Amino acid sequence: MVFADIADGVARGIESAQSAVSEALFEPVIRLGVTGLARAGKTVFVTSLVANLLDRNRMGHVGAIREGRVEAAFLQPQPDDTLPRFDYEANLAALLGQKPHWPESTRNISQLRISLRVQPGGLLSGLAGPRRVHVDIVDYPGEWLLDLSLIDQDYAGWSAAAISRARGRAYAADWLRLLDETDGAAALGEPRAQALAAAFTDYLRACRAAGLSDCTPGRFLLPGDLAGSPVLTFSPLPQAQRAGRGSLHREMGRRFDAYKSKVVKPFFRDHFARIDRQIVLVDVLGAIHAGPEAVEDMRRAMASVLGAFRPGPNSFLSRLLVGRRVERVLIAATKADHLHHRQHPALTAIAQAMLNEAKARAEYAGAGTDAMSIAALRATVEESRSHEGRKLDLVRGTLEGGRQAALYAGELPEEPAAILGPAHDGEAKWLDADYSVMAFEPPKLSLRAGEGPPHIRMDRAVEFLIGDRL
């Protein structure tokens, strides 16, 4: 086994070196990871990103596009034959059809390659012809990314933390009751293990429905072809005295370790560790609407997400010696179209404050980080109305069934501490405010030639993520 691991590592090193040489000398490849926490809009983001790179009239803040140096963009077969292709055409049809609707959410990893023919700028503009730059977009569930935080945890510590968090949540009652009835030192019984795993999974689903972000292990919610396997048949358990070989506690710990080694680490090795630019989408407005606990849970989850990255510059030599590093990370607060533009700076400031500590670590290692508010597909228009003697800035859009509705989401505070403070202190609800959300449907669009779907700051996001490589 040791020799096999060494041989595998050598083979991967040779493959990485060959790839680095090829990209440096011929056609550069940017591997852009797209992930997000629950309900953040990953599928819509990727669809809008590709559509707006193919038809670029709405992308004026991308320097190379503004300067006219991006001569063409086209889709190509994806380079990894083992990954599903991101279904761009079907997702775009869902958004732009006669009856627009939101496409299905991300449930597995997928990939798409878009290639750009770019004329060099600056001193090289008159000396070299156009060059192709490939952007490999890797879309994967945020739940899988959060699993990376499990790698450095042992079963006892993970169990204690998970049970402690659950104690104050009413929807954890059924799972906690089953834990209280379980003797971890007793011999393993598969029906009991399955019942515990099922109750724990129901609890994680309830966490997600309540607006919480950290719902690990992520494969419990998105099992795919692992459904029913022992690697997904475990649960946190309290520490058991005299839990010997063959006990329920010992077997649960073994399955937890198997989950890390057979599910989490292969994902990190085969996909995540090869990404060099990353955007993390977060539904900050949804968390605020769900309450202080959801905001604090999202803050912890974002710190865990950023802690999983290997930040730093990707020089030619570093790629050969240590593999890819994540050069730039963008935290994007989505659904900015649910707020009047006057409140976008406050939304961005809250997202920025959530990642301050992790941002400092990444920048120290040489990676660029930023936060902004975006909408991959703008589903609303802005308007103002008078109400009880004051002016309210609203957004108006279409609800399910075709009914038009105007939304005033509430006034976000200018200081992020007004949101993050009560969340950190464990307040049950906001003391002096209420924040609303609506489920707007995609608008019915009629796009002119050369136009991608309407958005908010998608071009600024692209400029930050890949503008330097164009």
C-alpha positions in Angstrom: 0.0 0.0 0.0 2.8 2.4 0.9 4.6 1.7 -2.4 1.3 2.2 -4.3 0.8 5.6 -2.6 4.4 6.6 -3.5 4.0 5.5 -7.1 0.6 7.4 -7.3 2.2 10.5 -5.9 5.1 10.3 -8.4 2.7 9.9 -11.3 0.7 12.8 -10.1 3.8 14.9 -9.8 4.9 14.1 -13.3 1.4 14.9 -14.6 1.4 18.2 -12.8 4.8 19.1 -14.1 3.7 18.3 -17.7 0.6 20.4 -17.3 2.5 23.3 -15.9 5.0 23.3 -18.7 2.3 23.1 -21.3 0.2 25.9 -19.9 3.3 28.2 -19.4 4.5 27.7 -23.0 1.4 27.3 -25.0 -2.2 28.0 -24.0 -2.8 29.1 -20.4 -5.6 27.3 -18.4 -7.5 28.9 -15.5 -9.3 26.5 -13.2 -12.1 28.5 -11.7 -13.9 26.8 -8.8 -17.5 27.8 -8.2 -19.1 26.7 -4.9 -21.6 28.1 -2.5 -23.5 27.5 0.7 -27.1 26.4 0.5 -29.5 28.3 -1.8 -26.7 30.6 -3.0 -27.4 30.2 -6.7 -24.4 28.3 -8.1 -26.1 26.9 -11.2 -27.5 30.3 -12.1 -24.1 31.9 -11.6 -22.3 29.5 -13.9 -25.0 29.8 -16.5 -25.0 33.6 -16.5 -21.1 33.7 -16.4 -20.8 31.6 -19.6 -23.7 33.4 -21.4 -22.1 36.8 -20.6 -18.7 35.7 -21.8 -20.1 34.4 -25.0 -22.2 37.7 -25.5 -20.2 40.4 -23.8 -22.1 43.6 -24.2 -22.9 43.7 -20.5 -19.4 43.1 -19.3 -17.9 46.5 -19.5 -15.9 46.3 -16.3 -13.7 43.5 -17.6 -10.6 45.4 -18.8 -9.8 43.1 -21.7 -13.4 43.2 -23.0 -13.7 47.0 -22.5 -10.5 47.4 -24.5 -11.8 45.2 -27.3 -9.0 42.6 -26.9 -11.3 39.6 -26.4 -12.0 38.7 -30.0 -14.0 35.6 -29.6 -15.4 33.2 -27.0 -16.5 29.6 -27.6 -17.3 26.4 -25.7 -15.1 23.4 -26.0 -15.2 19.8 -24.9 -14.2 19.7 -21.2 -10.7 18.3 -20.6 -11.6 15.8 -17.9 -13.4 12.8 -19.4 -14.4 11.5 -15.9 -16.5 14.5 -14.9 -20.1 15.3 -15.9 -20.4 18.3 -18.2 -22.2 21.3 -16.8 -25.5 21.4 -18.6 -25.3 25.0 -19.8 -27.7 24.8 -22.6 -30.6 23.3 -20.6 -30.0 25.7 -17.7 -30.0 28.7 -20.1 -33.2 27.5 -21.7 -34.8 27.3 -18.3 -33.9 30.9 -17.6 -34.7 32.4 -21.0 -37.7 30.2 -22.1 -41.3 31.3 -22.6 -42.0 30.3 -19.0 -38.8 31.1 -17.2 -37.9 29.1 -14.1 -34.9 28.5 -11.9 -32.9 25.5 -13.0 -32.2 22.5 -10.7 -29.6 23.2 -8.0 -26.1 21.7 -8.0 -26.1 18.2 -6.7 -22.8 16.9 -8.0 -19.5 18.1 -9.4 -19.5 19.2 -13.0 -17.2 21.1 -15.4 -17.4 23.3 -18.5 -14.6 24.8 -20.6 -15.0 28.2 -22.3 -12.1 29.4 -24.4 -11.3 33.0 -25.1 -9.2 34.4 -28.0 -7.4 37.3 -26.5 -5.1 39.9 -28.1 -2.2 40.8 -25.7 -2.2 44.2 -24.3 0.5 46.7 -23.2 4.0 46.3 -24.7 3.2 43.0 -26.3 0.2 44.2 -28.2 2.2 44.9 -31.4 4.6 42.0 -31.1 2.3 38.9 -30.7 -0.9 37.6 -32.2 -4.0 36.5 -30.3 -3.7 33.8 -27.8 -6.2 31.3 -26.5 -7.0 31.3 -22.8 -9.0 28.4 -21.5 -11.3 28.8 -18.4 -12.3 25.5 -16.9 -15.3 26.2 -14.6 -15.6 23.5 -11.9 -19.0 23.6 -10.2 -19.4 21.7 -6.9 -21.7 21.7 -3.9 -20.7 23.8 -1.0 -21.6 21.0 1.4 -18.6 19.1 -0.1 -16.3 22.0 0.6 -17.3 22.2 4.2 -16.4 18.6 4.6 -12.7 19.5 4.2 -12.9 20.9 7.8 -13.5 17.3 9.0 -10.0 16.1 7.9 -8.2 17.4 10.9 -10.9 16.3 13.4 -11.2 13.0 15.3 -14.5 11.3 15.9 -14.7 12.1 19.6 -14.1 15.8 19.1 -16.5 16.0 16.1 -19.2 14.2 18.0 -19.0 16.4 21.1 -19.2 19.6 19.0 -22.1 18.4 16.9 -24.1 17.2 19.9 -23.4 20.4 21.8 -24.7 22.5 18.9 -27.8 20.4 18.6 -28.8 20.7 22.3 -30.5 24.0 21.9 -32.4 23.2 18.7 -36.0 22.0 18.9 -35.7 20.2 15.6 -32.9 18.0 17.0 -35.2 16.4 19.6 -35.9 13.1 17.8 -32.2 12.5 17.1 -31.1 13.5 20.6 -33.8 11.2 22.1 -32.4 8.3 20.1 -28.9 9.1 21.3 -30.0 9.1 24.9 -31.5 5.7 24.4 -28.3 4.3 22.8 -25.5 2.6 24.6 -22.3 3.3 22.6 -20.5 0.5 24.5 -23.0 -2.1 23.3 -22.2 -4.5 20.4 -22.8 -3.1 17.0 -26.2 -3.7 15.6 -26.8 -2.6 12.0 -30.4 -1.7 12.5 -29.4 0.7 15.4 -26.6 2.2 13.3 -29.0 2.8 10.4 -31.6 4.3 12.7 -29.0 6.7 14.1 -27.8 7.7 10.7 -31.3 8.3 9.4 -32.2 10.4 12.4 -29.0 12.4 12.1 -29.7 13.0 8.4 -33.2 14.2 9.2 -31.6 16.6 11.7 -29.2 17.9 9.1 -32.0 18.5 6.6 -33.9 20.4 9.3 -30.7 22.5 9.9 -30.6 23.4 6.2 -34.3 24.2 6.2 -33.8 26.6 9.2 -31.2 28.5 7.2 -28.1 27.1 8.7 -25.0 26.6 6.6 -22.7 24.1 8.4 -24.5 20.9 7.6 -21.7 18.4 7.6 -21.0 15.7 6.6 -22.2 17.0 3.2 -22.8 13.6 1.5 -25.5 12.9 4.1 -27.6 15.5 2.2 -26.2 14.7 -1.3 -25.4 11.0 -1.1 -25.4 10.2 -4.8 -24.3 6.6 -5.4 -23.1 6.3 -1.8 -26.6 6.2 -0.4 -27.0 3.3 2.0 -23.3 2.4 2.2 -21.5 2.0 5.5 -19.5 5.1 4.8 -22.7 7.1 5.2 -24.2 5.0 8.0 -22.8 6.7 11.1 -23.8 9.4 13.6 -22.1 11.4 16.4 -22.2 9.6 19.7 -21.4 10.7 23.2 -18.1 9.3 24.6 -18.7 5.8 25.8 -16.8 4.2 28.7 -15.4 0.7 28.0 -16.3 0.9 24.3 -14.2 -2.0 23.1 -13.6 -3.7 19.7 -16.9 -4.5 18.0 -18.9 -1.8 19.9 -21.2 0.6 18.3 -19.0 3.6 19.3 -15.9 2.0 17.9 -17.6 1.2 14.6 -19.1 4.6 14.2 -15.6 6.1 14.7 -14.2 3.7 12.1 -16.9 4.8 9.6 -16.2 8.4 10.3 -12.5 7.9 9.5 -13.5 5.9 6.4 -15.7 8.9 5.3 -12.7 11.2 5.6 -10.2 8.8 3.8 -12.5 7.5 1.0 -14.8 10.4 0.3 -13.3 13.7 1.5 -9.6 13.3 0.8 -10.2 12.0 -2.8 -12.3 15.0 -3.6 -9.6 17.3 -2.2 -6.9 15.5 -4.2 -8.7 15.0 -7.5 -10.6 18.3 -7.8 -10.2 20.9 -5.1 -6.4 20.9 -4.9 -6.3 21.6 -8.7 -8.2 24.9 -8.5 -6.3 28.2 -8.8 -9.2 30.8 -8.6 -12.3 30.4 -6.4 -15.6 32.1 -5.9 -17.7 31.2 -2.9 -21.4 32.3 -3.2 -23.3 33.0 0.0 -26.9 33.9 0.6 -26.3 36.5 3.3 -29.8 38.0 3.0 -31.4 34.6 3.5 -29.3 34.0 6.6 -30.2 37.5 8.0 -33.9 36.7 7.4 -33.5 33.3 9.2 -32.1 35.0 12.3 -29.0 35.6 14.4 -28.2 31.8 14.8 -28.1 31.4 11.0 -25.8 34.4 10.6 -23.3 33.1 13.2 -23.5 29.6 11.6 -22.7 31.1 8.2 -19.8 33.1 9.6 -18.3 30.0 11.1 -18.9 28.1 7.9 -17.2 30.8 5.8 -14.2 30.8 8.1 -14.0 27.0 7.7 -14.3 27.3 3.9 -11.5 29.8 3.6 -9.4 27.8 6.0 -9.6 24.9 3.6 -7.8 26.7 0.8 -4.1 26.6 0.1 -3.6 30.4 -0.7 -0.7 31.8 -2.5 0.7 32.8 -5.9 1.0 30.2 -8.7 4.4 30.7 -10.1 5.8 28.2 -12.6 8.3 26.8 -10.1 5.7 26.5 -7.3 3.4 24.5 -9.5 6.2 22.1 -10.3 7.2 21.7 -6.6 4.0 21.9 -4.6 1.1 21.9 -7.0 -1.6 24.6 -7.6 -2.4 27.2 -5.0 -5.6 29.3 -4.9 -4.4 32.7 -6.0 -7.7 34.6 -5.7 -10.8 34.0 -3.6 -14.0 36.0 -4.0 -16.8 35.9 -1.5 -20.0 37.0 -3.3 -23.2 37.9 -1.5 -25.8 36.8 -4.0 -29.4 38.0 -4.6 -28.3 41.7 -4.5 -31.3 42.3 -6.7 -33.5 41.8 -3.7 -32.3 45.1 -2.3 -32.3 48.6 -3.7 -28.8 49.5 -4.9 -28.5 52.1 -2.1 -28.2 49.1 0.3 -25.6 47.1 -1.6 -22.6 48.7 0.2 -24.1 47.5 3.6 -24.6 44.0 2.2 -21.0 43.9 1.0 -19.7 45.2 4.3 -21.5 42.4 6.2 -20.0 39.8 3.8 -16.6 41.4 4.2 -16.8 41.4 8.0 -17.6 37.7 8.0 -14.3 36.8 6.4 -11.9 39.3 8.0 -9.8 36.8 9.9 -9.5 34.3 7.1 -8.9 37.2 4.6 -5.9 38.3 6.6 -4.4 34.8 6.6 -4.9 34.4 2.9 -3.4 37.8 2.1 -0.4 37.0 4.3 0.2 33.9 2.2 0.1 36.0 -1.0 -3.5 35.4 -2.2 -5.9 38.1 -3.2 -9.3 38.1 -1.5 -12.4 40.3 -1.9 -16.1 40.5 -1.2 -18.9 42.0 -3.3 -22.7 41.9 -3.7 -23.8 40.4 -7.0 -26.9 39.1 -8.8 -26.1 36.5 -11.5 -29.5 37.2 -13.1 -31.3 40.4 -12.2 -34.9 39.4 -11.5 -36.2 42.8 -10.2 -36.5 46.5 -11.0 -36.1 49.3 -8.5 -38.8 51.8 -7.6 -39.6 54.2 -4.7 -42.9 54.7 -2.9 -44.2 56.9 -0.1 -45.4 55.1 3.0 -46.6 56.8 6.2 -44.8 60.0 5.3 -41.4 58.6 4.3 -39.9 57.4 1.1 -39.2 53.6 0.7 -36.7 52.2 -1.8 -38.2 49.0 -3.1 -37.6 46.2 -5.7 -40.4 44.8 -7.8 -40.5 41.4 -9.4 -42.6 38.4 -10.4 -43.6 35.7 -7.9 -44.6 32.1 -8.8 -47.9 32.2 -10.7 -47.0 35.5 -12.5 -48.1 37.9 -9.8 -46.1 41.1 -9.5 -45.0 42.1 -6.0 -42.9 44.9 -4.5 -40.5 44.1 -1.6 -39.0 46.3 1.1 -36.5 43.9 2.7 -35.8 46.2 5.7 -32.9 48.6 6.3 -29.6 46.9 6.7 -27.3 48.7 9.2 -24.3 50.5 7.9 -22.1 48.9 10.6 -21.8 45.1 10.2 -21.4 44.8 14.0 -25.1 45.5 14.4 -25.7 42.2 12.6 -22.7 40.1 13.6 -22.7 41.2 17.3 -26.2 39.8 18.2 -25.4 36.7 16.1 -22.1 36.1 18.0 -23.9 36.7 21.4 -26.5 34.0 20.6 -29.5 36.3 20.5 -32.7 34.4 19.5 -34.0 37.2 17.2 -33.1 40.7 16.0 -34.1 43.2 18.7 -34.9 46.3 16.7 -35.5 45.1 13.1 -37.1 42.6 10.8 -35.7 41.5 7.4 -37.8 40.0 4.7 -37.1 37.9 1.5 -39.3 36.9 -1.4 -38.9 34.1 -3.9 -38.8 36.0 -7.2 -39.1 34.1 -10.4 -36.7 34.8 -13.3 -38.0 37.7 -15.5 -39.2 37.1 -19.0 -36.4 38.5 -21.2 -36.0 39.6 -24.8 -32.2 39.9 -25.3 -30.7 41.9 -28.2 -27.8 40.5 -30.2 -24.6 40.4 -28.3 -26.3 40.7 -24.9 -26.1 38.2 -22.1 -28.6 38.0 -19.3 -28.9 41.2 -17.1 -26.9 41.0 -13.9 -25.4 43.0 -11.1 -21.6 43.2 -10.9 -20.9 39.9 -12.7 -18.3 41.8 -14.8 -16.6 43.1 -11.7 -16.5 39.6 -10.3 -14.9 38.3 -13.6 -12.4 41.1 -13.6 -11.2 40.3 -10.1 -11.1 36.5 -10.7 -9.5 36.2 -14.1 -8.9 39.8 -15.4 -5.1 39.7 -14.7 -4.8 36.5 -16.9 -6.5 38.2 -19.9 
